[in-house]
Amino acid sequence: MKPEELRKLDSYFKHTFNAKMAVRKRPNKDDSAEVYIGDEFLGVLFRDDDDEDDLSYNFTMAILEIDLDDH
């Protein structure tokens, strides 16, 4: 993803979900980014441009069972 695209997505996540969220470039990958709250990794954000007229993004977040025990 391009830097401008990452900035827009970062702004969207901060405004929509949590001001502490951050969208970061993913090492060695151009089609996706990583989403964090502080230093805590949340998931991966994928760019979906299969349809030229309909660009979208898919956020994938895994929730581990062990994490559920803390709540």
C-alpha positions as CSV (number, residue, x, y, z in Angstrom):
1,M,0.0,0.0,0.0
2,K,1.1,3.5,-0.7
3,P,2.0,6.0,2.1
4,E,-1.0,8.2,1.3
5,E,-3.3,5.1,1.4
6,L,-1.9,4.1,4.8
7,R,-2.4,7.6,6.2
8,K,-6.1,7.6,5.1
9,L,-6.7,4.1,6.6
10,D,-4.9,5.2,9.8
11,S,-7.1,8.2,10.1
12,Y,-10.2,6.1,9.5
13,F,-9.3,3.6,12.2
14,K,-8.5,6.3,14.7
15,H,-11.7,8.2,14.0
16,T,-14.0,5.2,13.8
17,F,-12.7,2.9,16.4
18,N,-10.0,4.1,18.8
19,A,-7.6,7.1,18.7
20,K,-4.7,4.8,19.8
21,M,-5.0,2.5,16.7
22,A,-2.3,2.7,14.1
23,V,-2.1,1.3,10.6
24,R,1.5,0.4,9.8
25,K,3.3,-0.8,6.6
26,R,3.8,-4.5,6.6
27,P,7.4,-5.7,6.0
28,N,7.9,-7.1,2.5
29,K,4.2,-6.9,1.6
30,D,2.6,-4.3,-0.7
31,D,-1.0,-5.5,-0.6
32,S,-1.6,-5.3,3.1
33,A,-0.8,-3.4,6.3
34,E,-0.8,-4.2,10.1
35,V,-3.2,-2.7,12.6
36,Y,-2.1,-2.0,16.2
37,I,-3.3,-0.5,19.4
38,G,-0.1,0.8,21.0
39,D,2.4,-2.1,20.7
40,E,-0.4,-4.7,20.6
41,F,-0.9,-6.3,17.2
42,L,-4.6,-6.6,16.3
43,G,-4.7,-7.9,12.8
44,V,-4.0,-7.5,9.1
45,L,-5.7,-5.1,6.7
46,F,-5.8,-6.4,3.1
47,R,-6.3,-4.3,0.0
48,D,-8.9,-5.8,-2.4
49,D,-8.8,-4.3,-5.8
50,D,-9.9,-7.3,-7.9
51,D,-12.8,-5.3,-9.3
52,E,-11.3,-2.1,-10.9
53,D,-14.4,0.0,-10.0
54,D,-14.8,-1.2,-6.4
55,L,-11.7,-0.9,-4.2
56,S,-12.2,-2.1,-0.7
57,Y,-10.2,-3.2,2.4
58,N,-10.7,-6.3,4.5
59,F,-9.6,-6.3,8.2
60,T,-8.8,-9.7,9.6
61,M,-8.4,-10.1,13.4
62,A,-7.9,-13.4,15.2
63,I,-9.1,-13.7,18.8
64,L,-7.3,-16.4,20.8
65,E,-9.2,-18.3,23.3
66,I,-6.6,-17.6,26.0
67,D,-7.3,-13.8,25.5
68,L,-11.0,-14.4,26.3
69,D,-10.1,-15.8,29.8
70,D,-8.9,-12.3,30.8
71,H,-12.4,-10.8,30.3
